[in-house]
Amino acid sequence: MTIKPIGERVLIKVKKEEKTSGGVYIPESAQSENKEGYVVAVGTYEDGSELPVNEGDKIIYGGYQTDEIDIDGEKHIFVDLKDILAKVEE
């Protein structure tokens, strides 16, 4: 299945922390959303030009309005470009 966001939206695979840096596993009920994820698909500006993020980029996002979908058992969300705060470069 191929998903292409329409407009200035980005599809993100949400990054979940399942264990601490010390190796202790965190139960799903105690995991908090850390607002980080990986870009899966990218829309375009109204004029058809590309957005400043690419597939595979690790990003930090904010905002309160997201649309959540489940793809192959994993949580994905659509985020407006204006809600992307930063691209993480390691």
PDB file of N, CA, C and O in Angstrom:
ATOM      1  N   MET A   1       0.846  -1.173   0.000  1.00  0.00           N
ATOM      2  CA  MET A   1       0.000   0.000   0.000  1.00  0.00           C
ATOM      3  C   MET A   1       0.892   1.236   0.000  1.00  0.00           C
ATOM      4  O   MET A   1       1.844   1.327   0.775  1.00  0.00           O
ATOM      5  N   THR A   2       0.576   2.177  -0.869  1.00  0.00           N
ATOM      6  CA  THR A   2       1.303   3.438  -0.940  1.00  0.00           C
ATOM      7  C   THR A   2       0.386   4.556  -0.490  1.00  0.00           C
ATOM      8  O   THR A   2      -0.743   4.673  -0.966  1.00  0.00           O
ATOM      9  N   ILE A   3       0.867   5.375   0.424  1.00  0.00           N
ATOM     10  CA  ILE A   3       0.097   6.507   0.926  1.00  0.00           C
ATOM     11  C   ILE A   3       0.854   7.777   0.583  1.00  0.00           C
ATOM     12  O   ILE A   3       2.034   7.908   0.910  1.00  0.00           O
ATOM     13  N   LYS A   4       0.183   8.711  -0.072  1.00  0.00           N
ATOM     14  CA  LYS A   4       0.778   9.998  -0.437  1.00  0.00           C
ATOM     15  C   LYS A   4      -0.048  11.104   0.211  1.00  0.00           C
ATOM     16  O   LYS A   4      -1.185  11.333  -0.200  1.00  0.00           O
ATOM     17  N   PRO A   5       0.499  11.802   1.224  1.00  0.00           N
ATOM     18  CA  PRO A   5      -0.238  12.904   1.839  1.00  0.00           C
ATOM     19  C   PRO A   5      -0.570  13.989   0.817  1.00  0.00           C
ATOM     20  O   PRO A   5       0.213  14.266  -0.091  1.00  0.00           O
ATOM     21  N   ILE A   6      -1.727  14.588   0.979  1.00  0.00           N
ATOM     22  CA  ILE A   6      -2.164  15.660   0.087  1.00  0.00           C
ATOM     23  C   ILE A   6      -1.913  16.997   0.778  1.00  0.00           C
ATOM     24  O   ILE A   6      -2.222  17.167   1.957  1.00  0.00           O
ATOM     25  N   GLY A   7      -1.354  17.932   0.037  1.00  0.00           N
ATOM     26  CA  GLY A   7      -1.079  19.255   0.584  1.00  0.00           C
ATOM     27  C   GLY A   7       0.161  19.257   1.458  1.00  0.00           C
ATOM     28  O   GLY A   7       1.041  18.410   1.312  1.00  0.00           O
ATOM     29  N   GLU A   8       0.219  20.208   2.358  1.00  0.00           N
ATOM     30  CA  GLU A   8       1.395  20.399   3.202  1.00  0.00           C
ATOM     31  C   GLU A   8       1.310  19.512   4.441  1.00  0.00           C
ATOM     32  O   GLU A   8       1.333  20.003   5.570  1.00  0.00           O
ATOM     33  N   ARG A   9       1.212  18.197   4.218  1.00  0.00           N
ATOM     34  CA  ARG A   9       1.133  17.223   5.300  1.00  0.00           C
ATOM     35  C   ARG A   9       2.247  16.202   5.157  1.00  0.00           C
ATOM     36  O   ARG A   9       2.775  15.964   4.071  1.00  0.00           O
ATOM     37  N   VAL A  10       2.586  15.607   6.294  1.00  0.00           N
ATOM     38  CA  VAL A  10       3.644  14.608   6.329  1.00  0.00           C
ATOM     39  C   VAL A  10       3.119  13.403   7.103  1.00  0.00           C
ATOM     40  O   VAL A  10       2.512  13.564   8.162  1.00  0.00           O
ATOM     41  N   LEU A  11       3.349  12.196   6.582  1.00  0.00           N
ATOM     42  CA  LEU A  11       2.998  10.970   7.287  1.00  0.00           C
ATOM     43  C   LEU A  11       4.207  10.531   8.095  1.00  0.00           C
ATOM     44  O   LEU A  11       5.304  10.385   7.554  1.00  0.00           O
ATOM     45  N   ILE A  12       4.004  10.318   9.400  1.00  0.00           N
ATOM     46  CA  ILE A  12       5.098  10.009  10.319  1.00  0.00           C
ATOM     47  C   ILE A  12       4.842   8.686  11.013  1.00  0.00           C
ATOM     48  O   ILE A  12       3.730   8.414  11.465  1.00  0.00           O
ATOM     49  N   LYS A  13       5.887   7.857  11.095  1.00  0.00           N
ATOM     50  CA  LYS A  13       5.845   6.651  11.921  1.00  0.00           C
ATOM     51  C   LYS A  13       6.314   7.081  13.302  1.00  0.00           C
ATOM     52  O   LYS A  13       7.441   7.548  13.469  1.00  0.00           O
ATOM     53  N   VAL A  14       5.448   6.922  14.281  1.00  0.00           N
ATOM     54  CA  VAL A  14       5.729   7.396  15.628  1.00  0.00           C
ATOM     55  C   VAL A  14       6.790   6.518  16.281  1.00  0.00           C
ATOM     56  O   VAL A  14       6.705   5.291  16.246  1.00  0.00           O
ATOM     57  N   LYS A  15       7.787   7.163  16.876  1.00  0.00           N
ATOM     58  CA  LYS A  15       8.847   6.460  17.593  1.00  0.00           C
ATOM     59  C   LYS A  15       8.385   6.220  19.015  1.00  0.00           C
ATOM     60  O   LYS A  15       8.009   7.158  19.718  1.00  0.00           O
ATOM     61  N   LYS A  16       8.411   4.956  19.447  1.00  0.00           N
ATOM     62  CA  LYS A  16       8.009   4.618  20.806  1.00  0.00           C
ATOM     63  C   LYS A  16       9.217   4.128  21.587  1.00  0.00           C
ATOM     64  O   LYS A  16      10.004   3.318  21.098  1.00  0.00           O
ATOM     65  N   GLU A  17       9.351   4.620  22.781  1.00  0.00           N
ATOM     66  CA  GLU A  17      10.406   4.151  23.674  1.00  0.00           C
ATOM     67  C   GLU A  17       9.866   2.965  24.456  1.00  0.00           C
ATOM     68  O   GLU A  17       8.980   3.122  25.296  1.00  0.00           O
ATOM     69  N   GLU A  18      10.396   1.783  24.183  1.00  0.00           N
ATOM     70  CA  GLU A  18       9.924   0.585  24.863  1.00  0.00           C
ATOM     71  C   GLU A  18      10.793   0.207  26.051  1.00  0.00           C
ATOM     72  O   GLU A  18      10.384  -0.583  26.902  1.00  0.00           O
ATOM     73  N   LYS A  19      12.003   0.777  26.109  1.00  0.00           N
ATOM     74  CA  LYS A  19      12.847   0.524  27.279  1.00  0.00           C
ATOM     75  C   LYS A  19      13.707   1.743  27.561  1.00  0.00           C
ATOM     76  O   LYS A  19      13.973   2.552  26.672  1.00  0.00           O
ATOM     77  N   THR A  20      14.133   1.864  28.797  1.00  0.00           N
ATOM     78  CA  THR A  20      14.951   2.998  29.207  1.00  0.00           C
ATOM     79  C   THR A  20      16.383   2.795  28.744  1.00  0.00           C
ATOM     80  O   THR A  20      16.739   1.716  28.270  1.00  0.00           O
ATOM     81  N   SER A  21      17.207   3.828  28.879  1.00  0.00           N
ATOM     82  CA  SER A  21      18.616   3.711  28.496  1.00  0.00           C
ATOM     83  C   SER A  21      19.342   2.670  29.339  1.00  0.00           C
ATOM     84  O   SER A  21      20.376   2.146  28.925  1.00  0.00           O
ATOM     85  N   GLY A  22      18.803   2.366  30.527  1.00  0.00           N
ATOM     86  CA  GLY A  22      19.396   1.338  31.390  1.00  0.00           C
ATOM     87  C   GLY A  22      18.924  -0.068  31.069  1.00  0.00           C
ATOM     88  O   GLY A  22      19.381  -1.033  31.681  1.00  0.00           O
ATOM     89  N   GLY A  23      17.993  -0.192  30.091  1.00  0.00           N
ATOM     90  CA  GLY A  23      17.538  -1.493  29.662  1.00  0.00           C
ATOM     91  C   GLY A  23      16.252  -1.984  30.319  1.00  0.00           C
ATOM     92  O   GLY A  23      15.842  -3.124  30.098  1.00  0.00           O
ATOM     93  N   VAL A  24      15.610  -1.135  31.126  1.00  0.00           N
ATOM     94  CA  VAL A  24      14.367  -1.519  31.788  1.00  0.00           C
ATOM     95  C   VAL A  24      13.208  -1.312  30.813  1.00  0.00           C
ATOM     96  O   VAL A  24      13.050  -0.225  30.257  1.00  0.00           O
ATOM     97  N   TYR A  25      12.394  -2.360  30.604  1.00  0.00           N
ATOM     98  CA  TYR A  25      11.259  -2.265  29.698  1.00  0.00           C
ATOM     99  C   TYR A  25      10.119  -1.479  30.334  1.00  0.00           C
ATOM    100  O   TYR A  25       9.792  -1.675  31.505  1.00  0.00           O
ATOM    101  N   ILE A  26       9.520  -0.588  29.548  1.00  0.00           N
ATOM    102  CA  ILE A  26       8.421   0.251  30.009  1.00  0.00           C
ATOM    103  C   ILE A  26       7.116  -0.361  29.503  1.00  0.00           C
ATOM    104  O   ILE A  26       6.965  -0.571  28.299  1.00  0.00           O
ATOM    105  N   PRO A  27       6.173  -0.652  30.399  1.00  0.00           N
ATOM    106  CA  PRO A  27       4.896  -1.194  29.924  1.00  0.00           C
ATOM    107  C   PRO A  27       4.177  -0.179  29.041  1.00  0.00           C
ATOM    108  O   PRO A  27       4.315   1.029  29.238  1.00  0.00           O
ATOM    109  N   GLU A  28       3.407  -0.673  28.064  1.00  0.00           N
ATOM    110  CA  GLU A  28       2.745   0.209  27.116  1.00  0.00           C
ATOM    111  C   GLU A  28       1.856   1.235  27.803  1.00  0.00           C
ATOM    112  O   GLU A  28       1.748   2.367  27.332  1.00  0.00           O
ATOM    113  N   SER A  29       1.221   0.864  28.902  1.00  0.00           N
ATOM    114  CA  SER A  29       0.334   1.781  29.613  1.00  0.00           C
ATOM    115  C   SER A  29       1.089   2.957  30.231  1.00  0.00           C
ATOM    116  O   SER A  29       0.487   3.992  30.514  1.00  0.00           O
ATOM    117  N   ALA A  30       2.400   2.811  30.445  1.00  0.00           N
ATOM    118  CA  ALA A  30       3.194   3.868  31.068  1.00  0.00           C
ATOM    119  C   ALA A  30       4.005   4.675  30.057  1.00  0.00           C
ATOM    120  O   ALA A  30       4.641   5.665  30.417  1.00  0.00           O
ATOM    121  N   GLN A  31       3.982   4.252  28.787  1.00  0.00           N
ATOM    122  CA  GLN A  31       4.756   4.972  27.787  1.00  0.00           C
ATOM    123  C   GLN A  31       4.076   6.285  27.440  1.00  0.00           C
ATOM    124  O   GLN A  31       2.867   6.337  27.211  1.00  0.00           O
ATOM    125  N   SER A  32       4.867   7.335  27.407  1.00  0.00           N
ATOM    126  CA  SER A  32       4.313   8.632  27.012  1.00  0.00           C
ATOM    127  C   SER A  32       4.757   8.935  25.585  1.00  0.00           C
ATOM    128  O   SER A  32       5.808   8.481  25.132  1.00  0.00           O
ATOM    129  N   GLU A  33       3.943   9.703  24.898  1.00  0.00           N
ATOM    130  CA  GLU A  33       4.280  10.057  23.529  1.00  0.00           C
ATOM    131  C   GLU A  33       5.369  11.114  23.562  1.00  0.00           C
ATOM    132  O   GLU A  33       5.206  12.169  24.175  1.00  0.00           O
ATOM    133  N   ASN A  34       6.489  10.822  22.893  1.00  0.00           N
ATOM    134  CA  ASN A  34       7.626  11.719  22.976  1.00  0.00           C
ATOM    135  C   ASN A  34       7.732  12.692  21.806  1.00  0.00           C
ATOM    136  O   ASN A  34       8.701  13.446  21.717  1.00  0.00           O
ATOM    137  N   LYS A  35       6.748  12.684  20.907  1.00  0.00           N
ATOM    138  CA  LYS A  35       6.690  13.647  19.803  1.00  0.00           C
ATOM    139  C   LYS A  35       7.902  13.555  18.883  1.00  0.00           C
ATOM    140  O   LYS A  35       8.367  14.569  18.362  1.00  0.00           O
ATOM    141  N   GLU A  36       8.414  12.343  18.681  1.00  0.00           N
ATOM    142  CA  GLU A  36       9.470  12.100  17.709  1.00  0.00           C
ATOM    143  C   GLU A  36       8.983  11.025  16.760  1.00  0.00           C
ATOM    144  O   GLU A  36       8.170  10.179  17.131  1.00  0.00           O
ATOM    145  N   GLY A  37       9.481  11.061  15.537  1.00  0.00           N
ATOM    146  CA  GLY A  37       9.089  10.046  14.586  1.00  0.00           C
ATOM    147  C   GLY A  37       9.939  10.096  13.332  1.00  0.00           C
ATOM    148  O   GLY A  37      10.865  10.898  13.213  1.00  0.00           O
ATOM    149  N   TYR A  38       9.600   9.218  12.401  1.00  0.00           N
ATOM    150  CA  TYR A  38      10.320   9.109  11.136  1.00  0.00           C
ATOM    151  C   TYR A  38       9.359   9.390   9.991  1.00  0.00           C
ATOM    152  O   TYR A  38       8.235   8.889   9.986  1.00  0.00           O
ATOM    153  N   VAL A  39       9.791  10.180   9.032  1.00  0.00           N
ATOM    154  CA  VAL A  39       8.961  10.541   7.893  1.00  0.00           C
ATOM    155  C   VAL A  39       8.805   9.326   6.986  1.00  0.00           C
ATOM    156  O   VAL A  39       9.787   8.706   6.578  1.00  0.00           O
ATOM    157  N   VAL A  40       7.559   9.001   6.681  1.00  0.00           N
ATOM    158  CA  VAL A  40       7.241   7.874   5.803  1.00  0.00           C
ATOM    159  C   VAL A  40       6.869   8.367   4.412  1.00  0.00           C
ATOM    160  O   VAL A  40       7.285   7.782   3.412  1.00  0.00           O
ATOM    161  N   ALA A  41       6.086   9.442   4.342  1.00  0.00           N
ATOM    162  CA  ALA A  41       5.668  10.009   3.063  1.00  0.00           C
ATOM    163  C   ALA A  41       5.464  11.511   3.223  1.00  0.00           C
ATOM    164  O   ALA A  41       5.164  11.997   4.313  1.00  0.00           O
ATOM    165  N   VAL A  42       5.632  12.241   2.114  1.00  0.00           N
ATOM    166  CA  VAL A  42       5.593  13.700   2.149  1.00  0.00           C
ATOM    167  C   VAL A  42       4.679  14.220   1.054  1.00  0.00           C
ATOM    168  O   VAL A  42       4.715  13.732  -0.076  1.00  0.00           O
ATOM    169  N   GLY A  43       3.857  15.213   1.385  1.00  0.00           N
ATOM    170  CA  GLY A  43       3.029  15.890   0.394  1.00  0.00           C
ATOM    171  C   GLY A  43       3.833  16.977  -0.310  1.00  0.00           C
ATOM    172  O   GLY A  43       5.062  16.923  -0.334  1.00  0.00           O
ATOM    173  N   THR A  44       3.145  17.965  -0.883  1.00  0.00           N
ATOM    174  CA  THR A  44       3.810  19.061  -1.585  1.00  0.00           C
ATOM    175  C   THR A  44       3.128  20.379  -1.235  1.00  0.00           C
ATOM    176  O   THR A  44       2.020  20.401  -0.699  1.00  0.00           O
ATOM    177  N   TYR A  45       3.819  21.484  -1.552  1.00  0.00           N
ATOM    178  CA  TYR A  45       3.206  22.806  -1.454  1.00  0.00           C
ATOM    179  C   TYR A  45       2.124  22.918  -2.526  1.00  0.00           C
ATOM    180  O   TYR A  45       2.064  22.092  -3.436  1.00  0.00           O
ATOM    181  N   GLU A  46       1.268  23.940  -2.420  1.00  0.00           N
ATOM    182  CA  GLU A  46       0.201  24.152  -3.399  1.00  0.00           C
ATOM    183  C   GLU A  46       0.731  24.261  -4.815  1.00  0.00           C
ATOM    184  O   GLU A  46       0.076  23.808  -5.754  1.00  0.00           O
ATOM    185  N   ASP A  47       1.921  24.863  -4.990  1.00  0.00           N
ATOM    186  CA  ASP A  47       2.482  25.021  -6.331  1.00  0.00           C
ATOM    187  C   ASP A  47       3.185  23.764  -6.840  1.00  0.00           C
ATOM    188  O   ASP A  47       3.748  23.770  -7.935  1.00  0.00           O
ATOM    189  N   GLY A  48       3.157  22.688  -6.051  1.00  0.00           N
ATOM    190  CA  GLY A  48       3.756  21.423  -6.470  1.00  0.00           C
ATOM    191  C   GLY A  48       5.203  21.238  -6.054  1.00  0.00           C
ATOM    192  O   GLY A  48       5.769  20.167  -6.270  1.00  0.00           O
ATOM    193  N   SER A  49       5.821  22.259  -5.461  1.00  0.00           N
ATOM    194  CA  SER A  49       7.213  22.128  -5.043  1.00  0.00           C
ATOM    195  C   SER A  49       7.318  21.260  -3.786  1.00  0.00           C
ATOM    196  O   SER A  49       6.348  21.092  -3.047  1.00  0.00           O
ATOM    197  N   GLU A  50       8.502  20.720  -3.563  1.00  0.00           N
ATOM    198  CA  GLU A  50       8.712  19.772  -2.472  1.00  0.00           C
ATOM    199  C   GLU A  50       8.808  20.458  -1.108  1.00  0.00           C
ATOM    200  O   GLU A  50       9.252  21.601  -0.998  1.00  0.00           O
ATOM    201  N   LEU A  51       8.382  19.734  -0.078  1.00  0.00           N
ATOM    202  CA  LEU A  51       8.509  20.212   1.300  1.00  0.00           C
ATOM    203  C   LEU A  51       9.951  19.990   1.767  1.00  0.00           C
ATOM    204  O   LEU A  51      10.673  19.196   1.164  1.00  0.00           O
ATOM    205  N   PRO A  52      10.384  20.681   2.835  1.00  0.00           N
ATOM    206  CA  PRO A  52      11.786  20.591   3.279  1.00  0.00           C
ATOM    207  C   PRO A  52      12.128  19.341   4.108  1.00  0.00           C
ATOM    208  O   PRO A  52      13.150  19.330   4.794  1.00  0.00           O
ATOM    209  N   VAL A  53      11.308  18.306   4.059  1.00  0.00           N
ATOM    210  CA  VAL A  53      11.624  17.040   4.718  1.00  0.00           C
ATOM    211  C   VAL A  53      11.536  15.920   3.690  1.00  0.00           C
ATOM    212  O   VAL A  53      10.834  16.038   2.685  1.00  0.00           O
ATOM    213  N   ASN A  54      12.255  14.834   3.952  1.00  0.00           N
ATOM    214  CA  ASN A  54      12.292  13.705   3.027  1.00  0.00           C
ATOM    215  C   ASN A  54      11.976  12.412   3.753  1.00  0.00           C
ATOM    216  O   ASN A  54      12.071  12.339   4.978  1.00  0.00           O
ATOM    217  N   GLU A  55      11.601  11.400   3.000  1.00  0.00           N
ATOM    218  CA  GLU A  55      11.351  10.098   3.589  1.00  0.00           C
ATOM    219  C   GLU A  55      12.590   9.636   4.353  1.00  0.00           C
ATOM    220  O   GLU A  55      13.715   9.763   3.868  1.00  0.00           O
ATOM    221  N   GLY A  56      12.370   9.099   5.551  1.00  0.00           N
ATOM    222  CA  GLY A  56      13.468   8.606   6.369  1.00  0.00           C
ATOM    223  C   GLY A  56      14.013   9.607   7.368  1.00  0.00           C
ATOM    224  O   GLY A  56      14.736   9.220   8.285  1.00  0.00           O
ATOM    225  N   ASP A  57      13.687  10.892   7.217  1.00  0.00           N
ATOM    226  CA  ASP A  57      14.159  11.908   8.164  1.00  0.00           C
ATOM    227  C   ASP A  57      13.563  11.657   9.540  1.00  0.00           C
ATOM    228  O   ASP A  57      12.387  11.315   9.660  1.00  0.00           O
ATOM    229  N   LYS A  58      14.375  11.826  10.580  1.00  0.00           N
ATOM    230  CA  LYS A  58      13.878  11.778  11.950  1.00  0.00           C
ATOM    231  C   LYS A  58      13.497  13.202  12.318  1.00  0.00           C
ATOM    232  O   LYS A  58      14.282  14.132  12.135  1.00  0.00           O
ATOM    233  N   ILE A  59      12.275  13.368  12.843  1.00  0.00           N
ATOM    234  CA  ILE A  59      11.788  14.709  13.139  1.00  0.00           C
ATOM    235  C   ILE A  59      11.195  14.783  14.541  1.00  0.00           C
ATOM    236  O   ILE A  59      10.849  13.772  15.151  1.00  0.00           O
ATOM    237  N   ILE A  60      11.090  16.013  15.025  1.00  0.00           N
ATOM    238  CA  ILE A  60      10.389  16.323  16.266  1.00  0.00           C
ATOM    239  C   ILE A  60       9.197  17.183  15.855  1.00  0.00           C
ATOM    240  O   ILE A  60       9.343  18.141  15.096  1.00  0.00           O
ATOM    241  N   TYR A  61       8.029  16.833  16.360  1.00  0.00           N
ATOM    242  CA  TYR A  61       6.828  17.565  15.973  1.00  0.00           C
ATOM    243  C   TYR A  61       6.068  18.027  17.201  1.00  0.00           C
ATOM    244  O   TYR A  61       6.233  17.489  18.296  1.00  0.00           O
ATOM    245  N   GLY A  62       5.240  19.027  17.001  1.00  0.00           N
ATOM    246  CA  GLY A  62       4.406  19.564  18.074  1.00  0.00           C
ATOM    247  C   GLY A  62       2.971  19.579  17.617  1.00  0.00           C
ATOM    248  O   GLY A  62       2.574  18.803  16.748  1.00  0.00           O
ATOM    249  N   GLY A  63       2.201  20.455  18.201  1.00  0.00           N
ATOM    250  CA  GLY A  63       0.804  20.596  17.806  1.00  0.00           C
ATOM    251  C   GLY A  63      -0.083  19.595  18.520  1.00  0.00           C
ATOM    252  O   GLY A  63       0.388  18.629  19.121  1.00  0.00           O
ATOM    253  N   TYR A  64      -1.361  19.847  18.438  1.00  0.00           N
ATOM    254  CA  TYR A  64      -2.335  19.011  19.118  1.00  0.00           C
ATOM    255  C   TYR A  64      -3.214  18.242  18.150  1.00  0.00           C
ATOM    256  O   TYR A  64      -3.821  17.240  18.529  1.00  0.00           O
ATOM    257  N   GLN A  65      -3.292  18.690  16.916  1.00  0.00           N
ATOM    258  CA  GLN A  65      -4.190  18.059  15.970  1.00  0.00           C
ATOM    259  C   GLN A  65      -3.410  17.138  15.044  1.00  0.00           C
ATOM    260  O   GLN A  65      -2.629  17.595  14.209  1.00  0.00           O
ATOM    261  N   THR A  66      -3.627  15.843  15.201  1.00  0.00           N
ATOM    262  CA  THR A  66      -3.043  14.854  14.311  1.00  0.00           C
ATOM    263  C   THR A  66      -4.117  13.836  13.976  1.00  0.00           C
ATOM    264  O   THR A  66      -5.048  13.624  14.752  1.00  0.00           O
ATOM    265  N   ASP A  67      -3.985  13.215  12.832  1.00  0.00           N
ATOM    266  CA  ASP A  67      -4.887  12.148  12.432  1.00  0.00           C
ATOM    267  C   ASP A  67      -4.099  10.852  12.453  1.00  0.00           C
ATOM    268  O   ASP A  67      -3.110  10.708  11.733  1.00  0.00           O
ATOM    269  N   GLU A  68      -4.533   9.911  13.275  1.00  0.00           N
ATOM    270  CA  GLU A  68      -3.800   8.672  13.512  1.00  0.00           C
ATOM    271  C   GLU A  68      -4.365   7.546  12.648  1.00  0.00           C
ATOM    272  O   GLU A  68      -5.580   7.409  12.499  1.00  0.00           O
ATOM    273  N   ILE A  69      -3.457   6.742  12.079  1.00  0.00           N
ATOM    274  CA  ILE A  69      -3.861   5.541  11.360  1.00  0.00           C
ATOM    275  C   ILE A  69      -2.940   4.397  11.764  1.00  0.00           C
ATOM    276  O   ILE A  69      -1.846   4.615  12.284  1.00  0.00           O
ATOM    277  N   ASP A  70      -3.397   3.190  11.519  1.00  0.00           N
ATOM    278  CA  ASP A  70      -2.624   1.998  11.837  1.00  0.00           C
ATOM    279  C   ASP A  70      -2.201   1.353  10.523  1.00  0.00           C
ATOM    280  O   ASP A  70      -3.046   1.001   9.700  1.00  0.00           O
ATOM    281  N   ILE A  71      -0.894   1.200  10.324  1.00  0.00           N
ATOM    282  CA  ILE A  71      -0.363   0.553   9.131  1.00  0.00           C
ATOM    283  C   ILE A  71       0.479  -0.626   9.586  1.00  0.00           C
ATOM    284  O   ILE A  71       1.486  -0.452  10.273  1.00  0.00           O
ATOM    285  N   ASP A  72       0.066  -1.818   9.204  1.00  0.00           N
ATOM    286  CA  ASP A  72       0.773  -3.050   9.568  1.00  0.00           C
ATOM    287  C   ASP A  72       1.009  -3.155  11.073  1.00  0.00           C
ATOM    288  O   ASP A  72       2.074  -3.591  11.510  1.00  0.00           O
ATOM    289  N   GLY A  73       0.017  -2.756  11.860  1.00  0.00           N
ATOM    290  CA  GLY A  73       0.103  -2.878  13.309  1.00  0.00           C
ATOM    291  C   GLY A  73       0.940  -1.819  13.996  1.00  0.00           C
ATOM    292  O   GLY A  73       1.189  -1.913  15.198  1.00  0.00           O
ATOM    293  N   GLU A  74       1.382  -0.803  13.246  1.00  0.00           N
ATOM    294  CA  GLU A  74       2.195   0.255  13.843  1.00  0.00           C
ATOM    295  C   GLU A  74       1.487   1.602  13.709  1.00  0.00           C
ATOM    296  O   GLU A  74       0.836   1.875  12.701  1.00  0.00           O
ATOM    297  N   LYS A  75       1.624   2.439  14.738  1.00  0.00           N
ATOM    298  CA  LYS A  75       0.971   3.746  14.770  1.00  0.00           C
ATOM    299  C   LYS A  75       1.677   4.727  13.837  1.00  0.00           C
ATOM    300  O   LYS A  75       2.896   4.895  13.896  1.00  0.00           O
ATOM    301  N   HIS A  76       0.898   5.364  12.986  1.00  0.00           N
ATOM    302  CA  HIS A  76       1.361   6.423  12.096  1.00  0.00           C
ATOM    303  C   HIS A  76       0.421   7.601  12.273  1.00  0.00           C
ATOM    304  O   HIS A  76      -0.748   7.426  12.617  1.00  0.00           O
ATOM    305  N   ILE A  77       0.931   8.799  12.037  1.00  0.00           N
ATOM    306  CA  ILE A  77       0.095   9.989  12.128  1.00  0.00           C
ATOM    307  C   ILE A  77       0.370  10.923  10.952  1.00  0.00           C
ATOM    308  O   ILE A  77       1.464  10.934  10.388  1.00  0.00           O
ATOM    309  N   PHE A  78      -0.655  11.708  10.595  1.00  0.00           N
ATOM    310  CA  PHE A  78      -0.487  12.782   9.634  1.00  0.00           C
ATOM    311  C   PHE A  78      -0.292  14.068  10.415  1.00  0.00           C
ATOM    312  O   PHE A  78      -1.059  14.365  11.331  1.00  0.00           O
ATOM    313  N   VAL A  79       0.734  14.835  10.056  1.00  0.00           N
ATOM    314  CA  VAL A  79       1.051  16.091  10.729  1.00  0.00           C
ATOM    315  C   VAL A  79       1.172  17.175   9.666  1.00  0.00           C
ATOM    316  O   VAL A  79       1.751  16.952   8.603  1.00  0.00           O
ATOM    317  N   ASP A  80       0.620  18.352   9.961  1.00  0.00           N
ATOM    318  CA  ASP A  80       0.804  19.496   9.060  1.00  0.00           C
ATOM    319  C   ASP A  80       2.257  19.947   9.124  1.00  0.00           C
ATOM    320  O   ASP A  80       2.898  19.855  10.171  1.00  0.00           O
ATOM    321  N   LEU A  81       2.770  20.432   8.004  1.00  0.00           N
ATOM    322  CA  LEU A  81       4.154  20.896   7.944  1.00  0.00           C
ATOM    323  C   LEU A  81       4.441  21.937   9.022  1.00  0.00           C
ATOM    324  O   LEU A  81       5.528  21.940   9.600  1.00  0.00           O
ATOM    325  N   LYS A  82       3.496  22.809   9.300  1.00  0.00           N
ATOM    326  CA  LYS A  82       3.715  23.867  10.293  1.00  0.00           C
ATOM    327  C   LYS A  82       3.938  23.309  11.698  1.00  0.00           C
ATOM    328  O   LYS A  82       4.472  24.009  12.558  1.00  0.00           O
ATOM    329  N   ASP A  83       3.534  22.053  11.945  1.00  0.00           N
ATOM    330  CA  ASP A  83       3.703  21.439  13.263  1.00  0.00           C
ATOM    331  C   ASP A  83       5.028  20.685  13.407  1.00  0.00           C
ATOM    332  O   ASP A  83       5.334  20.171  14.483  1.00  0.00           O
ATOM    333  N   ILE A  84       5.808  20.618  12.336  1.00  0.00           N
ATOM    334  CA  ILE A  84       7.131  19.989  12.432  1.00  0.00           C
ATOM    335  C   ILE A  84       8.101  21.038  12.968  1.00  0.00           C
ATOM    336  O   ILE A  84       8.309  22.089  12.361  1.00  0.00           O
ATOM    337  N   LEU A  85       8.685  20.724  14.117  1.00  0.00           N
ATOM    338  CA  LEU A  85       9.545  21.690  14.798  1.00  0.00           C
ATOM    339  C   LEU A  85      10.999  21.606  14.371  1.00  0.00           C
ATOM    340  O   LEU A  85      11.678  22.629  14.275  1.00  0.00           O
ATOM    341  N   ALA A  86      11.488  20.387  14.112  1.00  0.00           N
ATOM    342  CA  ALA A  86      12.906  20.237  13.782  1.00  0.00           C
ATOM    343  C   ALA A  86      13.172  18.913  13.102  1.00  0.00           C
ATOM    344  O   ALA A  86      12.428  17.945  13.262  1.00  0.00           O
ATOM    345  N   LYS A  87      14.253  18.893  12.338  1.00  0.00           N
ATOM    346  CA  LYS A  87      14.769  17.673  11.747  1.00  0.00           C
ATOM    347  C   LYS A  87      15.977  17.278  12.592  1.00  0.00           C
ATOM    348  O   LYS A  87      16.851  18.108  12.842  1.00  0.00           O
ATOM    349  N   VAL A  88      16.039  16.027  13.033  1.00  0.00           N
ATOM    350  CA  VAL A  88      17.136  15.571  13.899  1.00  0.00           C
ATOM    351  C   VAL A  88      18.235  15.012  13.015  1.00  0.00           C
ATOM    352  O   VAL A  88      18.007  14.093  12.227  1.00  0.00           O
ATOM    353  N   GLU A  89      19.418  15.567  13.150  1.00  0.00           N
ATOM    354  CA  GLU A  89      20.579  15.094  12.395  1.00  0.00           C
ATOM    355  C   GLU A  89      21.579  14.503  13.373  1.00  0.00           C
ATOM    356  O   GLU A  89      22.093  15.188  14.257  1.00  0.00           O
ATOM    357  N   GLU A  90      21.838  13.230  13.195  1.00  0.00           N
ATOM    358  CA  GLU A  90      22.747  12.526  14.132  1.00  0.00           C
ATOM    359  C   GLU A  90      24.096  12.314  13.507  1.00  0.00           C
ATOM    360  O   GLU A  90      24.986  11.743  14.138  1.00  0.00           O
TER     361      GLU A  90
END
